[in-house]
């Protein structure tokens, strides 16, 4: 990957550029002369792109083949990965855009955001240092961090690599720095996002691959926010992003009586 800068008000040019820079895609716009701007910095296996769209852009993208992380700075991104439910990314969110092997589609609403990409082999390389880990490909199993603390850690790491490492051309050109940045990102992904990198018997790491942990957090947070309102199981299921048949979750009998159950999220992490 090479450093680059792209700016255009032609939708066809933007689609052609984005297809070359990421993966084959089709895009649409709600205005006649949409403004697209992308600037990329590169350090070894890692690229950091700052992307700006001043219009509502619909998109459908083929699998990227890379780990693709996103920090949203403005606007809104409504997205659906193939085989998953739709999600909405807002300013302050730090997420995995999509698994490397799955297509995705959605709508970007006048948004500015940072895309950080690196090769999937770095996940395998980092996970290989765990003694006793069974062989097999490493997979990230969800796109949101497993907790509010994990969200803050992922956000801080991504912005550090963006603002303090790759923004300095001299520093980014150092081979050791570039390699270290890639390993730091891969390790942070496996630490903060759900994955299959857990060791047998590692209960803390196992939580990262357990979707029910995230479901429980979403459900409890929704109940806390609506503590004074009557809630039905369908409403809780929708907030937890599961269908009603899967909704029976082991919730505390009365969230109002457990104020210390979950840590309050910080300014850059709303939790999964």
PyMOL commands that set and color helices and strands:
alter all, ss='L'
color gray80, all
select helices_A, chain A and resi 11-21+121-127+148-165+169-172+175-192+203-207+211-225+233-240+244-246+255-257
alter helices_A, ss='H'
color red, helices_A
select strands_A, chain A and resi 4-8+25-29+36-43+46-53+56-61+67-81+87-90+94-98+104-118+140-145+193-195
alter strands_A, ss='S'
color yellow, strands_A
deselect
rebuild
show_as cartoon
